[in-house]
Amino acid sequence: MSSKLSKRLADIVDTLPLKDNIRVLEIGCGSGAMAREISRRINNGHILAIDRSIKAIQQAVAGSKQEIETGKLSFRQVAIEKFALEANEKKFDIVVAVRVGALDGRYHLCYYQKLWLPSNR
């Protein structure tokens, strides 16, 4: 898979306040391009990238073997409206989504607030 990130996604990643030990949730990861780039930019952190499409997750995993092996990147096939933190899973410092239809206002923000730390709204 090409490691080249589109300018649009690169610009988005450039604006994220990434730092050591950060936990990032990407909603609607598609092929995983942005998740891979984020994983390259965080030292001790972790990014969980989710998508409702099993095909998208399969493609993302296939193109992300090296990043997954570092332990900084993982994928999960789940729709955001069904996503829940797993037992003992920490909340996220940053939640990022680009053009995700499920975030078009159908669900109130309080539904998603359970996913990230209070200081990062």
TORNUPA-105329 format. One record per residue: x, y, z of N, C-alpha, C in turn; residue in three letters. Coordinates in Angstrom, 1 decimal, m for minus. Last residue first. Example, Ala and Ser with C-alpha at 12.3 -4.5 7.8 and 13.67 -1.06 7.14 Angstrom:
2
<<12.8, m2.2, 7.1>, <13.7, m1.1, 7.1>, <12.9, 0.0, 7.9>, 'Ser'>;
<<13.2, m5.7, 7.8>, <12.3, m4.5, 7.8>, <13.2, m3.3, 7.8>, 'Ala'>;
***
This chain:
121
<<m12.2, 18.3, 25.3>, <m13.4, 18.6, 24.5>, <m13.2, 19.7, 23.6>, 'Arg'>;
<<m10.3, 17.4, 27.2>, <m10.0, 17.5, 25.7>, <m11.2, 17.7, 24.9>, 'Asn'>;
<<m10.7, 16.9, 29.8>, <m10.0, 18.1, 29.5>, <m9.7, 18.3, 28.0>, 'Ser'>;
<<m12.1, 14.4, 29.9>, <m12.8, 15.6, 30.1>, <m12.0, 16.9, 29.7>, 'Pro'>;
<<m11.3, 12.0, 27.3>, <m11.0, 12.6, 28.6>, <m11.6, 14.0, 28.7>, 'Leu'>;
<<m13.8, 10.2, 25.4>, <m12.6, 11.0, 25.6>, <m12.5, 11.6, 27.0>, 'Trp'>;
<<m16.1, 8.8, 25.4>, <m15.0, 8.2, 24.8>, <m13.7, 9.0, 25.0>, 'Leu'>;
<<m18.3, 10.1, 26.4>, <m17.8, 9.0, 27.2>, <m16.5, 8.4, 26.6>, 'Lys'>;
<<m19.1, 11.8, 24.4>, <m18.3, 12.3, 25.4>, <m17.7, 11.2, 26.3>, 'Gln'>;
<<m21.0, 10.7, 22.7>, <m19.6, 10.5, 22.4>, <m18.7, 10.9, 23.5>, 'Tyr'>;
<<m23.4, 11.6, 23.8>, <m23.2, 10.1, 23.5>, <m21.8, 9.8, 23.3>, 'Tyr'>;
<<m23.3, 14.3, 23.8>, <m23.1, 13.6, 25.0>, <m22.9, 12.1, 24.8>, 'Cys'>;
<<m24.0, 15.0, 21.1>, <m22.6, 15.0, 21.5>, <m22.3, 14.3, 22.8>, 'Leu'>;
<<m26.5, 13.0, 19.7>, <m26.1, 14.1, 20.5>, <m24.7, 14.0, 21.0>, 'His'>;
<<m26.8, 12.0, 16.4>, <m26.5, 11.6, 17.8>, <m26.0, 12.8, 18.5>, 'Tyr'>;
<<m27.1, 13.3, 14.0>, <m28.1, 12.3, 14.4>, <m28.0, 11.9, 15.9>, 'Arg'>;
<<m25.0, 14.8, 13.1>, <m26.0, 15.4, 14.0>, <m27.1, 14.5, 14.5>, 'Gly'>;
<<m23.3, 13.4, 11.6>, <m24.0, 14.5, 11.0>, <m25.0, 15.1, 11.9>, 'Asp'>;
<<m21.8, 11.2, 12.1>, <m21.6, 12.3, 13.0>, <m22.2, 13.6, 12.4>, 'Leu'>;
<<m22.2, 9.3, 10.2>, <m22.9, 9.1, 11.5>, <m22.7, 10.3, 12.4>, 'Ala'>;
<<m20.5, 10.2, 8.1>, <m21.9, 10.4, 8.0>, <m22.7, 10.3, 9.4>, 'Gly'>;
<<m17.5, 11.7, 8.2>, <m18.2, 10.5, 8.8>, <m19.7, 10.8, 8.9>, 'Val'>;
<<m15.3, 13.4, 7.5>, <m16.4, 13.1, 6.6>, <m17.1, 11.8, 7.0>, 'Arg'>;
<<m13.2, 12.3, 9.8>, <m13.2, 13.1, 8.6>, <m14.3, 12.6, 7.7>, 'Val'>;
<<m12.4, 12.5, 13.2>, <m13.2, 11.9, 12.2>, <m13.3, 12.9, 11.0>, 'Ala'>;
<<m10.8, 11.9, 16.3>, <m10.8, 12.6, 15.0>, <m11.7, 11.8, 14.0>, 'Val'>;
<<m10.2, 12.6, 19.6>, <m11.1, 11.8, 18.7>, <m11.1, 12.6, 17.4>, 'Val'>;
<<m7.7, 12.4, 22.1>, <m8.2, 13.0, 20.9>, <m9.1, 12.0, 20.1>, 'Ile'>;
<<m7.5, 10.8, 24.3>, <m7.1, 12.2, 24.4>, <m7.7, 13.0, 23.2>, 'Asp'>;
<<m9.8, 8.3, 25.4>, <m9.0, 8.9, 24.4>, <m8.7, 10.4, 24.6>, 'Phe'>;
<<m9.8, 6.0, 28.2>, <m10.5, 7.0, 27.3>, <m9.4, 7.6, 26.4>, 'Lys'>;
<<m8.7, 2.6, 28.3>, <m8.6, 4.0, 28.7>, <m9.4, 4.9, 27.7>, 'Lys'>;
<<m10.2, m0.4, 29.1>, <m9.7, 0.4, 28.0>, <m9.8, 1.9, 28.4>, 'Glu'>;
<<m11.4, m2.1, 30.9>, <m10.0, m1.6, 31.2>, <m9.4, m0.8, 30.1>, 'Asn'>;
<<m13.4, m3.4, 28.5>, <m13.1, m3.4, 29.9>, <m11.6, m3.0, 30.0>, 'Ala'>;
<<m13.8, m1.0, 25.7>, <m13.7, m2.4, 26.3>, <m13.3, m2.3, 27.7>, 'Glu'>;
<<m16.1, 1.5, 24.9>, <m14.8, 1.1, 25.4>, <m14.8, m0.3, 26.0>, 'Leu'>;
<<m18.1, 1.0, 22.0>, <m18.0, 1.2, 23.4>, <m16.5, 0.8, 23.8>, 'Ala'>;
<<m20.0, 1.7, 19.1>, <m18.7, 1.6, 19.7>, <m18.8, 1.8, 21.2>, 'Phe'>;
<<m22.2, 2.2, 17.7>, <m22.2, 0.9, 18.5>, <m20.9, 0.7, 19.3>, 'Lys'>;
<<m21.8, 4.4, 16.3>, <m22.9, 4.4, 17.2>, <m23.1, 3.2, 18.0>, 'Glu'>;
<<m19.6, 3.7, 14.8>, <m19.4, 4.6, 16.0>, <m20.6, 4.5, 16.9>, 'Ile'>;
<<m19.3, 0.2, 14.1>, <m19.9, 1.5, 13.8>, <m19.8, 2.4, 15.0>, 'Ala'>;
<<m16.3, m1.6, 13.8>, <m17.5, m1.3, 14.5>, <m18.0, 0.1, 14.1>, 'Val'>;
<<m13.4, m3.2, 13.8>, <m14.6, m3.1, 12.9>, <m15.8, m2.9, 13.8>, 'Gln'>;
<<m10.4, m1.7, 14.6>, <m11.6, m2.5, 15.1>, <m12.8, m2.2, 14.2>, 'Arg'>;
<<m6.9, m1.7, 14.9>, <m8.1, m1.5, 14.1>, <m9.2, m2.3, 14.8>, 'Phe'>;
<<m4.0, 0.0, 16.2>, <m4.9, m1.2, 16.1>, <m6.2, m0.7, 15.4>, 'Ser'>;
<<m0.7, 1.0, 16.9>, <m1.9, 1.1, 16.0>, <m2.7, m0.2, 16.1>, 'Leu'>;
<<1.5, 0.5, 18.3>, <1.0, 1.9, 18.4>, <m0.3, 2.0, 17.6>, 'Lys'>;
<<2.8, m1.8, 18.0>, <1.9, m1.7, 19.1>, <1.2, m0.4, 19.3>, 'Gly'>;
<<4.3, m2.4, 15.8>, <4.9, m1.5, 16.8>, <4.1, m1.4, 18.1>, 'Thr'>;
<<2.6, m3.9, 14.2>, <3.7, m4.6, 15.0>, <4.3, m3.7, 16.0>, 'Glu'>;
<<1.2, m1.9, 13.0>, <0.5, m2.7, 14.0>, <1.5, m3.4, 14.9>, 'Ile'>;
<<3.1, m0.9, 11.2>, <2.6, 0.0, 12.3>, <1.9, m0.8, 13.4>, 'Glu'>;
<<3.3, m3.2, 9.5>, <4.5, m2.7, 10.2>, <4.1, m1.8, 11.4>, 'Gln'>;
<<0.7, m3.5, 8.5>, <1.4, m4.6, 9.2>, <2.5, m4.0, 10.1>, 'Lys'>;
<<m1.1, m2.1, 7.0>, <m0.6, m1.5, 8.2>, <0.2, m2.5, 9.1>, 'Ser'>;
<<m2.6, m3.1, 4.9>, <m1.7, m2.1, 4.6>, <m0.9, m1.5, 5.8>, 'Gly'>;
<<m4.3, m4.9, 6.3>, <m3.4, m5.4, 5.3>, <m2.3, m4.4, 4.9>, 'Ala'>;
<<m5.8, m3.1, 7.8>, <m4.9, m4.0, 8.4>, <m3.9, m4.6, 7.5>, 'Val'>;
<<m7.3, m1.8, 5.7>, <m6.4, m1.1, 6.6>, <m5.4, m2.0, 7.3>, 'Ala'>;
<<m8.7, m3.9, 4.5>, <m7.7, m3.2, 3.7>, <m6.7, m2.4, 4.6>, 'Gln'>;
<<m10.3, m4.6, 6.7>, <m9.4, m5.6, 6.1>, <m8.3, m4.9, 5.3>, 'Gln'>;
<<m11.7, m2.2, 7.1>, <m10.8, m2.7, 8.1>, <m9.8, m3.7, 7.6>, 'Ile'>;
<<m13.2, m2.2, 4.7>, <m12.2, m1.1, 5.0>, <m11.2, m1.6, 6.0>, 'Ala'>;
<<m14.7, m4.5, 5.0>, <m13.7, m4.4, 3.9>, <m12.7, m3.3, 4.1>, 'Lys'>;
<<m16.3, m3.8, 7.1>, <m15.3, m4.9, 7.3>, <m14.3, m4.9, 6.2>, 'Ile'>;
<<m17.2, m0.6, 8.1>, <m17.0, m1.5, 7.0>, <m15.9, m2.6, 7.2>, 'Ser'>;
<<m17.0, 1.1, 10.2>, <m18.2, 0.2, 10.2>, <m18.0, m0.9, 9.1>, 'Arg'>;
<<m13.9, 1.5, 11.8>, <m14.8, 1.7, 10.7>, <m15.9, 0.7, 10.7>, 'Asp'>;
<<m11.3, 2.9, 13.8>, <m12.5, 2.1, 13.7>, <m13.2, 2.5, 12.4>, 'Ile'>;
<<m8.2, 2.8, 15.3>, <m8.9, 3.3, 14.2>, <m10.1, 2.4, 13.9>, 'Ala'>;
<<m6.4, 3.9, 18.0>, <m7.3, 2.9, 17.6>, <m8.2, 3.5, 16.5>, 'Leu'>;
<<m3.1, 4.6, 18.7>, <m4.2, 5.0, 17.9>, <m5.1, 3.8, 17.6>, 'Ile'>;
<<m0.9, 5.5, 21.4>, <m1.7, 4.5, 20.7>, <m2.8, 5.1, 19.9>, 'His'>;
<<2.4, 6.5, 22.3>, <1.0, 6.6, 22.3>, <0.4, 5.4, 21.6>, 'Gly'>;
<<5.1, 7.0, 22.4>, <4.6, 6.0, 23.2>, <3.1, 5.8, 23.2>, 'Asn'>;
<<5.1, 8.8, 19.9>, <6.2, 7.9, 20.4>, <5.6, 6.8, 21.2>, 'Asn'>;
<<3.5, 9.5, 16.8>, <3.4, 9.4, 18.3>, <4.5, 8.4, 18.8>, 'Ile'>;
<<3.8, 9.4, 14.1>, <4.2, 10.6, 14.7>, <4.1, 10.6, 16.3>, 'Arg'>;
<<2.9, 7.0, 13.2>, <4.3, 7.3, 12.9>, <4.8, 8.5, 13.7>, 'Arg'>;
<<0.2, 7.1, 13.8>, <1.0, 6.2, 14.5>, <2.5, 6.5, 14.4>, 'Ser'>;
<<m0.6, 9.0, 11.8>, <m0.6, 9.4, 13.2>, <0.3, 8.4, 14.0>, 'Ile'>;
<<m0.2, 7.4, 9.5>, <0.6, 8.6, 9.7>, <0.6, 9.0, 11.2>, 'Glu'>;
<<m2.2, 5.4, 10.0>, <m0.8, 5.0, 9.9>, <0.1, 6.2, 10.1>, 'Arg'>;
<<m4.5, 7.0, 10.0>, <m4.1, 6.2, 11.2>, <m2.6, 5.8, 11.2>, 'Ala'>;
<<m4.6, 7.7, 7.3>, <m4.4, 8.7, 8.4>, <m3.9, 8.1, 9.7>, 'Met'>;
<<m5.0, 5.2, 6.1>, <m3.9, 6.1, 5.7>, <m3.6, 7.1, 6.8>, 'Ala'>;
<<m7.1, 3.3, 6.3>, <m6.1, 3.5, 7.4>, <m4.9, 4.4, 7.2>, 'Gly'>;
<<m9.2, 3.2, 4.6>, <m8.0, 2.4, 4.3>, <m6.9, 2.5, 5.3>, 'Ser'>;
<<m11.4, 4.1, 7.1>, <m11.3, 3.7, 5.7>, <m10.1, 2.8, 5.5>, 'Gly'>;
<<m12.0, 5.2, 9.6>, <m10.6, 5.2, 9.1>, <m10.4, 4.8, 7.7>, 'Cys'>;
<<m14.1, 6.2, 11.4>, <m14.2, 6.1, 9.9>, <m12.9, 6.1, 9.2>, 'Gly'>;
<<m12.3, 7.8, 13.9>, <m13.6, 7.3, 13.5>, <m13.7, 7.3, 12.0>, 'Ile'>;
<<m9.6, 7.3, 15.9>, <m10.0, 7.7, 14.6>, <m11.3, 7.0, 14.2>, 'Glu'>;
<<m8.4, 8.2, 18.9>, <m9.5, 7.4, 18.3>, <m9.8, 8.0, 16.9>, 'Leu'>;
<<m5.4, 8.2, 20.7>, <m6.2, 8.8, 19.6>, <m7.2, 7.7, 19.1>, 'Val'>;
<<m3.5, 9.0, 23.4>, <m4.4, 8.0, 22.9>, <m5.4, 8.7, 21.9>, 'Arg'>;
<<m0.1, 9.8, 24.1>, <m1.4, 10.2, 23.7>, <m2.2, 9.0, 23.2>, 'Ile'>;
<<2.6, 9.5, 24.8>, <1.6, 8.8, 25.6>, <0.2, 9.2, 25.2>, 'Asn'>;
<<3.7, 12.6, 23.3>, <4.0, 11.3, 23.9>, <2.8, 10.8, 24.8>, 'Asp'>;
<<1.3, 14.1, 21.0>, <2.4, 14.2, 22.0>, <2.6, 12.8, 22.5>, 'Lys'>;
<<m0.5, 16.2, 18.7>, <0.0, 14.9, 19.1>, <1.2, 15.0, 20.0>, 'Leu'>;
<<m2.8, 18.0, 18.0>, <m1.8, 18.2, 19.0>, <m1.2, 16.9, 19.6>, 'Pro'>;
<<m3.2, 18.3, 14.5>, <m3.5, 17.5, 15.7>, <m2.4, 17.8, 16.8>, 'Leu'>;
<<m2.4, 19.4, 12.1>, <m3.1, 20.3, 13.1>, <m3.4, 19.6, 14.4>, 'Thr'>;
<<m1.4, 17.4, 10.6>, <m0.5, 18.4, 11.0>, <m1.1, 19.3, 12.1>, 'Asp'>;
<<m3.7, 16.0, 9.9>, <m2.8, 15.4, 10.9>, <m1.8, 16.4, 11.5>, 'Val'>;
<<m4.7, 17.8, 8.0>, <m5.5, 17.5, 9.2>, <m4.6, 16.9, 10.3>, 'Ile'>;
<<m2.7, 17.7, 6.1>, <m3.0, 19.0, 6.7>, <m3.8, 18.7, 8.0>, 'Asp'>;
<<m3.0, 15.0, 5.3>, <m1.7, 15.5, 5.9>, <m1.9, 16.8, 6.6>, 'Ala'>;
<<m5.5, 15.0, 4.1>, <m5.3, 14.3, 5.4>, <m4.0, 14.7, 6.1>, 'Leu'>;
<<m4.9, 16.8, 1.9>, <m6.0, 17.1, 2.8>, <m5.8, 16.3, 4.2>, 'Arg'>;
<<m2.8, 15.4, 0.6>, <m2.6, 16.7, 1.2>, <m3.7, 17.1, 2.2>, 'Lys'>;
<<m2.7, 11.9, 1.4>, <m3.2, 13.0, 0.6>, <m2.9, 14.3, 1.3>, 'Ser'>;
<<0.3, 10.1, 1.9>, <m0.9, 10.7, 2.4>, <m1.4, 11.8, 1.6>, 'Leu'>;
<<2.0, 7.3, 0.8>, <1.7, 8.7, 0.6>, <0.4, 9.1, 1.1>, 'Lys'>;
<<2.4, 4.7, 0.9>, <2.6, 5.4, 2.2>, <2.3, 6.9, 2.0>, 'Ser'>;
<<0.5, 2.2, m0.7>, <1.3, 3.5, m0.8>, <1.3, 4.2, 0.6>, 'Ser'>;
<<0.8, m1.2, 0.0>, <0.0, 0.0, 0.0>, <0.9, 1.2, 0.0>, 'Met'>;
***
